């Protein structure tokens, strides 16, 4: 048996080498199809299918406190609420808290801004994560007055500290206190978000404050837990809802019935991949469609090659080779082809893996688990063997005629069924149609996004983040003084036309500062939701630096500060929502239940703060002098290249405070480009796969028509000899080819209408059944199909009757 297999392998290799053109075409087609599927399937396995890298990860849950009528998916929990749930819940154990905020850290090189997770002492115990170096937090380190300690993330340890193996025990200065490093995490996905360092709650100056610690309504904590043994998620949710209902009855003032508070829990695994799942499933479907197109294309090439080998196979059958022996030979050849194609596909997959991982990292921290390893090799081998088996079975469908003796008697035309070849072409056209419609919808969606007016002018603006250290800027006067000194220095730089400061940038991806409010003269009735708006603290130059137009009234002035009457500026969306066509200037709004009021002095244009695909939020701008926030965003509008000012901007900040890190220095236009990065990459991936499918379909169609013509040379020669016009022969061949294209277009259009609805959440300004896209794809695919058929049809019309008749 081994000897026979070795003979089949050697003979198959000789056959493949003897036809280098055919072999190269098959290998390249398989490499692209299997490579793309290997890369995408590997990412899906690493993100959606692989178990969490935490001990008993399936039992980890994320607690949520939605506020339905305020349209809040999760308001978070306060420390008081967390303690209540710890005491009352039995089906969810090991409840721990988490919140994240930036701090400045010094002690090793340049001052740095680090994203810091503030967690319970048992946080890593609940997750089941053991530090790679050192230890986790101890219960005593959570108590007030404990010595400050830090645990470093693996990424920060490698990036900022060069993976120093002796880092445990070294110290950093943060918030004016010395923090000792006690551990380094392993390279696992961080949840709920990526952080540079971790500290216990006692070390955070805000979390350990009196207000947050003892006020039930001071929410914002993320709460995680672990299901008790034998408890299902549904059972845990039922108990959680019951406990929440009891707390709502006991503390009605903290859970207004008009807001719609509730409590629930979800699987941590689902939460980790919730944003990534729709896009990955779309890529999965696209990759499967491409693989089917590849299989159909290769199957047609194989059938054409099989038809040319009928005489050879018939001779082997005549001299005693059984049907099973011939089928095994074909199986060996096709498996050899698919394995070689899969090997080349592995190279394609590895080359594209980094791009895919960077793309997925925008949606989930599980992207760090995707790597080039055993799972990818297994996936590649499985795809290669599966493709080889499919390719071996498809040509065997007409085997009873191929393995007969007809070819020995010079039977003429091939007995390989033209219907089978036609079926594969129809399938290719239909699948390509679906892929092209998907790519077309994404392309039109991207075009719409590019044309969206963001509400500001992103060109020639330099931005930077200056997160003032809490230990040196606790008082608002110090923050205000820093801004008042920095702005004039920046305005004095050559080429600078405007300088602004705010607490956030549009399209920056930060969480909005949202607050409920009261509009003077508008009472909120029982059962109604209180008005809400996003707040933004800004200096007078902010609007000019950003290029936001003034619609009516005035902007902030230098005198709008402490000691002056409180004023605010609102955007048009706010005015439309809460002033209902009335004059907004002079109206007053309050954020503290009427204890203080701010007068509207101006209305500015709407800015798409949260994304180009999101409607502008209702916004209220507060004078920075009245609300001086430490996390400062600088905007410098210049007449030249923005980045040319970056070194000078850093120098001016360090002249005021040498220990102050300056981060995120970049042009404002990069924020717009970055906001389009994810949909752009999806469009490119779908477009590449769709174009590849189109090329394979057209080459396959042209090859099938050409092969059909080669098999009908004698018939066409007789037609021409009997007086048929070349144009009629051309039309005959063209009609037969286009009949396959039209059949595929009909099936593909129906399939596209059914599947494009799955893309609805990824589209902007385009309906899933967009007629422009559908008509465009039909014309494109029909036109390229016609050209693919026309080339062999023209050759058929030029057949010399005398040569055709003599060749038979």
N, C-alpha and C positions, 0 to 999 in steps of 0.2 A: 504493500500500500504506500509506504514511504517512497519506494523507488518510482512508482507510478506518479506520485505527486511531484517528485523531483523532475521527472520527464515532462509533466504538464507545465511546470514552472519554466523550464528551459525552453520548451517549444513556444510557450506564451511570450516569453521575453524576446525570442527571435522574431515572432510575428509583429510585436510592437516596434522593434527596432527597424524591421523591414518597411514599416509605414510611418516614417517620422512625422509627417504632416498631421496625420490622423492622431497619433499619440500625443503630439504637442498640444493640439487643439483640445483634446480630452483632458489632459493634465492641467492646462491653464484654466479651463472651465471648472473642473472639480476643485482646484486650489482656491479660486475665488469664492465658490459656493460653500465649500466645507470650511474655509478659513473664516469667512464672515459669521457663519453659524457657530463655529467653535468659540470665537471671541464673545459673541452675544450670549450664547448658552452658558459660558463660564461666568460671565458677570451676573446673569440671572441666578445661577447656582450659588454664587458667593453672597448675593444680596437677599434673594427671596427664599431660597430653599435650604441653605445651610443652617443648622441649629445655631442659636446664639452662643458666643464663646464665653458664656457665664455658666456657673454651676446651676443645673436645673433651670435653665433659662426660660423654659416654657411656663414656669410658674410665676415669673416676674410680671407685675402689673403696674400700670400708671394710673393714679387716681386723678379724677377731673371734677371740677365744680363749674358746670355750665350755668350761664345766666341767660335764659332763653330770650326774654323780652328786651334785653340789652344787646342781643346779638353777640354774646361772648361765648366762644367755644369752651374756654376754661379761664375762670377768674383767678385760679390758684387758691392756695390756702394760707391762712395766718398761722403763726406758731400756736396760738390758743386753740384753733380748730384742730390742728395736727395732734395736739395732746388729747383732745376729746376723742378723736377717732382711735388713737392708740389705746385708750382705756376701754372703749366700747366694742371695737371690732374683734372678732375671734376667727373669722374665715380669711382675713388678710393679716399677715404677721410681718414684723420687722419693718414697720413704717419709718421711712427716713425722708428728710427734706433736702431740697437742692434749690439754689438760685445762683445766677452768674452775673458778674459785673467786672468791669476793668479796673485795675489798680496799676500804679507805677512801682517798678521794682529796681533797686540798685544794689550793687555789691559785686558784680562780675561784668566788667566792661562798661559799655555805654548804658545809660538809663533806658529802661524798656517799659513798654506798656504791655501788660499780660492780662489775658482774659482769665478771671479767677472764679472757680466754682466754690461756693460756700455750702458745705454739706454736714449732715449729721455724722457723729463719730462712727456709727455702724453702717455708713453708706456702702462701703466696699464689701462688708460682710453680707449685706442684703443682696448685692449683686453677685456675690461669690467670686470676687476678683482678688487675687493675691498680688501684692507688689512684686515687680521683677527684682528690685533692690530694696532693702530696708523693710519697713513694716507699715501697716495701716494705722489709722487714728485709734487712740485709746479712749474709753468713756470719760476718763478724767480730763482729757484735753478739750472736751466740749463744755466744761464748766467755766463759769465766769472767773477771770483772773488767771487762767491757765497760760503757760508759756506758749507763744505763737509757734506753730509748726506748719510745714508745707509738704505736700506730695506733688511731684512733678509728673506731667504726662510724658509718655514715651516720645511723642513727636517733638515737644519742647526740649526735652533732655538732649535729643540728638541734634536738633536744629540750632539751639542757642548755646548749648553747653558742650557740644562736641562729643556727646555720649560719655562724659567723664565718669569712669567707674567708681571714683572716690567721692562722688557728689554728696552721698549721705553723710550728714553731720556738718556740712558747710552751711553758712548763713547768708541770708539776703536781708536787705532793709526794705520794708513795705509799710506804708502808712505811719512812718516814723518809729516803727518797732522792729526789732531783730527777730527774724523768722528762721528757724532751723529746718533744713531738709531732712525728713525722716524716711522718704521712700520715693521710688520711681515706678510708675505703672507699666505693665506689659503692653505690647502693641495691639490693643483691642479697641473696637469702636466705642467711643465715649457716648454716654447717654445721660441726659437728653441732648447735649450738644458738645462740640469740641471745645476744650479748655486747655490753657497752658499749665496752670497750677491749681491745686485744691487746698483749701484751708477749712478747719472746723469752724462752727458758728461763733465760737467765743472770740475768734481772731478778727471777725468782720466788724468794723466800727458801726455799721448800719444795722446789721442783724442783731447785734447785742444791745442796741439802744432800747430805751424804756418804751418808746411808743410802739415799735414793731413787736416787742416781746409780749406786751400786755393788752394789746388792742385787738379784739376779735375781727374787726373789719379791715385790719391792715394786711391785706392778702397779697399774693404774688409768689408764694413758694410752690415749687413743683414737689409732689409727694409720690414716692415709689414704695412698693411693698412686694410681698411674696405670698402667693396663695398657700393656705394651710394644706397639709397632706390630705389628698382625697377630696378636695374642694374644687368644684368647677368654677369657671369664670361667671357663669350665670348665677350660681349660688352666692358668690361673693358680691355681685352687683345687687342682689336682692337684700342682703344684709346691709350693705352700704346705703342703699336707698332708705331702709327703715331707720337706721341711725341718723341719717341726715334729716329725715322728717321730724324726729324727736328734737334735734338741735334747733330746727326752724321754729318749732312750737315754743321751745324754752327761751329763745332769744329773737323774738319777732322784729325787734328794732334793727338787728344786724342782717336780717334776711327779709326785706320788704316783699310782701306778697305781689306787689306790682312788677317786681323784677324777674320773678320766675327762677329762683335758685333751685338747683338739684345737685346730686352727686352720683357719679358712676365711675367705672374702671374699664380699662382696655388693656389688651395684651401689649407688653413692651415690644415684642417682636413686630406686631402689626404697626405700632406707632413709629418704630425705627424706619420702616420701609413704606409708610403710607404715601409720602410724596413721590417716591421713586417708582412705585408699582405701575401706575398707568402708562408711563413712558416706557418702562422696560417691557411691559406686555405688548405694547405697540411694536417695539423693536423685535420682540420675539416673533410676533405674527409676520412681520416683514421678512425676517430671516428664514422662516419656514417657507414662505412663498418663494423666496429666491432659491432655496434648495430644491423646491419642486420644479421651478423653471430649469434649473441646472440638470436635474434628473431627466426631464423631458427632452432637453437639448441633447444630452449625451445619449439618451436612448435612441433618438433619431439618427445620430451619427453611427451608433452601434448597429442599427438596423440596416443602414446603407452599407456599412462594411460587411455585415453578415450576408447581404444579398450578393456582394462581389465574391464571397467565399463559398457560395453554394456548390460550385463545381468541386472545390477542394473537399468540402464536407461530404459530398456525395461519393467521391472517390474513396475516402476513408471508410465510409459506411459500406461500400461495395466490397472492400477487401477485408471486412470482418469487424470493424469497430462498431460496438453496440451503441444504441441511442444514449444510454447512461454515460458511456465513456465520452461521447461527444459533448454532452451537456456539462460533464465535469470539466472538460477542457475549457469550454467557454466560461464556466464559473471561475476557474483559476485565472484566466486572462483578465476578467473583469475585476476580480478581487485585487489582483496585482495592480491594475490601473488605479482603482479607487484608493488603495493604500499609498501608492506613490503620490496621487493627487492630494490625499490627506496629509502626507508629510510636507508637501509644499504649502498646503493650507495652514499647517501649524506655524510656518514661518509668517504667513499673512496675519494669522491671529495674534501672534506675539508682537508683530509690528504695530497693530492697531489697538492693543490692549491698553497702553498707557493713556491714549486719547479717550477711550471708553471709561476708564476708571476716573479720570479727571471730570468727565461729564457726569457720572453717577454721583461723585462726591458733592455735587451741588444739591443733591436731593437727600442723601443719607450718609451718616458716618460709617455705615457698614462697607463702604467702598474700600476701606483699608484691608478688608478680608479677601479681596479679589487679588489673586496672584497667579503667576505662571508656575504651576505645580502639578501634582498628581491628578486633581480633578480635571484640569484642562486636557491632560494627556488621555484620560479615560474618555472624556467627551469627544475628543478628536478621533480616537480609535473607534468608538461606537458609531459616529457619523460616517467614518470611512467604510467600516464593515457593512453598515446598513445600506449605504449608497451602492456598494459593490453588489450586495445581494439583490437589490431592486433592479439594478442594471442587468444582472444575470438572468433574472426571471422574466423581464419584459421581452427580450428577444426570443425567449423560449416559447412564446405564445404561438408563433407559426411553425414550431419545430417539426410537426408531422410532415410538412411539405419540404422543409429545408433538408431534413435528414433522409429524404427519400432518394430515388435514383434518377429523378427527372433531369437533373443537370448533366448527367452522363450522356443522355440522349440528345443533348443540345436543345433543350426545351425553349430557349430564347429568353423571354422576359423573366424577371425574378418572380419567385413565388411568395416573397415576403409581402404581407398584406399592405397595400397602400392605405387602407382604412386605418390601420394601426398607426402608420406614420402621420396620417392626417389628424388622428386623435391627439397625438402629442403636440402637434402644432396648434390646434385649437386650445389645448390646455395652456400652452405657453402664452398665447395671445391673451387669454382670459386672465391669467395670473399677472401678466405684465400690465394689463389694463387696471387691475386693482391697485398694484403698486404705484403706477403712474398717477392715479387719482389721489392716492394718499399723499404722494410727494407734491402734487399740484396744489392740494388744499393747504399744506404747510407752507408752500412757496407763496401763495396768495395771502395767507395769514401773515407771513413775515413782511410782505410788501405793505400790508395795511399797518403793521406795527411801525415800520420805518417812516410811514407818512404821518404818524400820530404827532400832534403838537404837544410836547411835554409841558408847555406853559412857561418855559424859561429858555434862555439862550445858553447852551452849554459850551460854546466856543470861546477860546481865549480866557479861560478862568482856571486858576490854580487853587486846589483845595488841600487842606491839611487838617489833621486832628491833633489837638493839644488837650489831653485829659489831665487837668491840673490835679496834682497830688492832694489827697484828702488831708494829710497831716500838715501841710503848709497852707492850705487854702480852705480851712474850715468855715471861716466867716465870709459872708457875702461881700463885705467891703473889700476884702483882698482879691476876690475874683473880679469884682467890678474894676478895681484899680489896675489889675493886670490887663484887662481888655482896653481900658482907657489909655494905657501907655503903649500898648502894642499897635492899635489901629492907626494912630497918627504916624508911627514909624513906617508902617507898611504903605500908607498912602503917600509917603514922601519918596518912595522908590521910583526911579525913572520908568516911564511907560505905564504906571498903574493909574487906572481911571476910577476904581471904586474898590472898597474893602468892606466886607461884611462878616459878622459873626452870628452863628446860630447854634442850636443844640443838636441839629441833625441836617443831613443833606438830602435833597430829593433823589429818589431811586437808590438811596444808600443801603437799603435792605434792613435798616434798624426797626425795632418795634416802636410803633407810634405812641406818643404820650397823649393818651385819650382821657378825657374827663367829662363828667356830667356837668350841666350848667343850668342856670335859670335866666330866662329872658324877661326883663322887666315888663310887666303888664300881661304876661302870658302865664296863666295858672295851669299846673299839671293836674288833671282830674284823676280820680282814683282809677287804677287799672291802666293808665297811660304810662308810656315809657318817657323818662326825662330826656330832654335834649342832650346830645353828645357832640363833641368836636375834638379834633386833634389840636393840641397846643404846641406852639413853637415860640421859643424865646429868640429874639432877633435884635440886632443893632440897627440904627437908621440906615446904614449903607448896605444892609443885606439885600434889599429889593433891587437896588441898582447893580450890585455885583452879580446877582443871579439873573437879572434881566426880566424880572416880573413886572408887568405893567400896572400902573395905578389907574383904576377905573374911575373912582370918584373920591373926593375928600383929600386927605394928606397922608403922608407917611410919618414915621416916627421922627422926632426932632431931638437934638441934644438935651433939651430941657425936660423931656419925658423921663423922669426918674424919681428917686426918693424925694418926698416933700411936695411933689406936684400931683395934680389930679390924675388918677389912674385912667389910662387910655388903652385901647386895643385897636387892632386892624383885623378885619375879617376878609375872607375870600368870597368870590361870587357864589360858590356852592353853599356856603353858610347863609349868605343873604337870601338866596332863593328858598332855602329850607325853612328859615325861621322868621323872615320878615315879609314873606308872601307878597312881594311887589311893593311894599311900603318903603319909604325912605329910611335906609339903615343908619345914616349919619345922625349922631345924637342919641341913638338908642343905647340902653345900658344892659350889661350882662354880668352875672355873678357866678363865681365858682365855689362859694362858701355859704350857700343858703341865704344870701341877702345880707350878710354881714359887711361886705364891701362890694363896690360896683365899679366896673370899667366901662367907659364911654367909647362907643365906636366912632373913630375919627377918620377912617378910610376904608375903602374896599379895593382889593387887588385882584388880579386875574387868578384863575385856578391853576394849580400845579399838580401834575400827576405824581404825587409823592411816593406812592407804594408800588408803582410799576406802570409801564406804558399801556398795558392791557387792563389796568384798573381805572375806574372812574375817579376823578379828583375827590378827595375827602373834604368834609366840612372842616375848615381850619380857622383858628383864632391865633393871631400873632400878639405876643406880649413884649413890651420893651425889655431888652436885655438888662438895662439898668435896674429894673424892678425885679426881674427873675434871672439873676446871674448864675447860670449853671456851670459846674466845673468841667463837664465834658464838652469842650469847645470845638466847633468846626469853623475853620477859616476859609473865606472865599476872597480871592484877589483877582479882579478883572484887569487884564493888561492888554496893551496894543501889540505885544509881541508873542513869542513862544512861551506858554505858561511855565514849562519846566525849567526855563532859564532862570526863573526867580527862586527856584527851590533852595539852592544853597544860601542865598541871602535871607530867605524866610527863616531857615533854621538858625542862622546867626542871630537874627533879631530876637527870636524867642529865647535863645540861650544867653543873650545879653541881659535879659530880664530875670532868667532863672536857669542857671547852668545845669541843674539836675532834672530839668523838665524834658521828657522825651517828646519828640515830634514824629508822628506816625501818619501813615496813609497819605503821603504827599503824592498827588497825582492830578492830572487835568480833570476838570468836571466832565468833559466829553467821554472819558473812560467809563464813568458810571453809566451813561446811556448805553455804551457799547456792551458793558458787562451785563446790563439788564436784558439784553437781547442775545446773550451768549448761549443760553440753554436752548431756546427755540431755534436759534440759528444752527446749532449742532444737530438737533433732531432733523431739521430740514436737509442739512447736508448728508446725513446718514441715509435718510429715506431717498433723497435724490440720487445719491450714488448707487444704491441698490436698485432703484427703479431704472436708471439709465443702463446699468449692467444687464438687467433683465430685458430691456428693450433691445440692446445689442445682441444678446443671445437669441432672442426670439426672431429677430430679423435675419441673422445669419442662419439660424435653423430653418426658417421658412425658405430662404433662398436656396439652401442646400437641398431641401426636400423637393422643391420645384425643379432644380437642376438635375437631381437624381432621376426624377420622374421623366424628364425630357430625355436623359441618356438611355432610359429603358424603352423609350418610344421612338427612337431615331428611325427605325424601319417604318413604323406607322406614319410618322410625320413626313418621311421621304415619299411614301406612296401618295399621301394627300397632295403634296406639292407636285408630284409627277402627273397626277390626274387633273391638275389645273387649279388647285386651291391657291388663293392669293396668300403671300406671306403675311399680310395683315390679318387674314382670318386665322392663320395658325397662331400668330402672336396673341390675338384675342382669345383663342381657345385655351392656351396655356395660362394667360393672365386671369381669365375667369375662374379656372380651377383653383389657382392659388388664392385669389381674393375671396372665394367662397369659404375657405378655411379662416381667413382673417375676419370676415364678417361674422361667422359663427362664433369665433372667439370674442369679438367685440360685444356681441349681444350678451353672452354669458358673463363676460368681465364687467359690463356695465351694471348688470343685475347684482353681481357680487359686490361691486364697489358701493352701490346704493345701500346694501345691507350692512357692510362692514365700516363704511366711513362714519356712521353715527357713533362708533366707539371712539372717534377722535374729537368729539365735540368739546371736551374739556381742554384740549390743546390748541383750539383754534381761536382766532380773534377776528371778528368782523366778517367771518365767512361761514356760511351754512354748510353742514356736512354734505347736503345734496346740491352743492353749488353748480348751477347749469353751465357757467362759463368754464369751470374746470372739466366737467364731464365732456362738453363739446370739444374743448381743446385737446383732451386726451384721445378722444375718438378720431379727431382729424390727424393728430400726430401719429398715432399708432396705425391708422388706416393709410396715411401717406407713406410712412416708412415701409409698411407692409407692401404697398403697391410698388415702391421702388425695388424692394427685395424680390418681388415676383417678376418685375419688368426685365431685369438683367438676364435671367435664363430664358424668359419668353422671347426676347430679341434674338438670342442665340438660336432658339428653336426655329424662328422664322427665316433664318439664314442657312438652314440645312441644305446641302447640295443633294438633290434627289438621286443623282447617279452614284455618288459616293455612298449615300445611305443604303441604296439597294445592293451595291456590290459588297458592303460590309456584312450583309446578312447571308 
